[in-house]
Amino acid sequence: ENSGNIVVSASVGDANGFDDAETWVENVYGVAIGGNVGTFTNNGTISANAQAGDANGTSSYVEVDNVAGVDISASTVNVSNFENNGTISASATAGDASGDNSGVDVESVFGVVAINGVGNFTNSGTISASATAGDASGNNSGVGILGIVGVAIDGNVTTFSNDGNISTTVQTGSAAGDSSSVWAFNINGVSIWGNVNDFNNTGDISVDVSVGDASGDDSLVSTFYSDWNAGVYAVYIGNNVDVLDFYNSGNIQASVQGGSATGDNSLVL
């Protein structure tokens, strides 16, 4: 049981003045669990924060990857009961990249992630995941955010109950140059990739996504990737799984604001 404050922050600065400049942060966890859990209870604060600076030069790159408030990601780990009455958060911020073939990328940010399923999951507090990506400039430049989820459970769930707040917030910058792209997909408030006996929401589950502009010939702005059926969902319960009882008397909502793509053969999806 946690009744105190667990705060983990990691940041790196800028990479400037040379080709293939890179700055990145990865694997930042408030709590990481690699063994079986009977009952996990949080009555306090658990927070993981990661920030990467800017990169300048041809083929420069900025990345933040794998950030979680609570990470229970070993494939053999079982969780009988997960209870949150406090605050669990994860945030990732990536700076700007400039130069041809430059990129800004934020991936895999979770408030809570459990790979092997959960017996009973109860949230009466606040769980959040947020990601912000800066701008990219130069031909063939790109800004992308992938896999940001408030609560992600990759397995079966006996009971999922939320009377608190679960939120996911994503904001991308813009990309400028021919063949530039801006995208954000696989953004979910709650995702469950397994059978669910009871899903009960009397609280709030929300997703808010804002995607910037892409300018230049053959530019692209997208919030959906059809090969994965990956888009923006407040609640996503995976393909070919069963939900015996789904009850909602609370608020479940998703908001998406897409930018513009300008230039010959530009596209918004």
Disulfide bonds with the S-S distance in Angstrom:
none
